[in-house]
Amino acid sequence: MFDKVVIAVAASPGKSPNLDLETRMELVKRSVRRYPTWKSSVFPPY
């Protein structure tokens, strides 16, 4: 259906999320690693 899927993880510096950015990125990476055309990215990039 799609050649590539990008999942953006929000940096949200003004909020206090339950999980830090690195942990959220790791969870997403683990979840999508079986799909070679899917990738994760921090939004906005910094």
C-alpha positions, 0 to 999 in steps of 0.5 A: 500500500505504501512504499515507506511509513514514518512514525513520528515521536513528539519531543514535547519539551513543554510537557512532562510525559510518563516516558522520556523521549529515548524510551519512547523512541526505543519502544517504537523502534522495537515495535516496527523492526519487523517492517523493513520499510517502516522507520521512526523519527523524532518530531520536531527534529532537534 
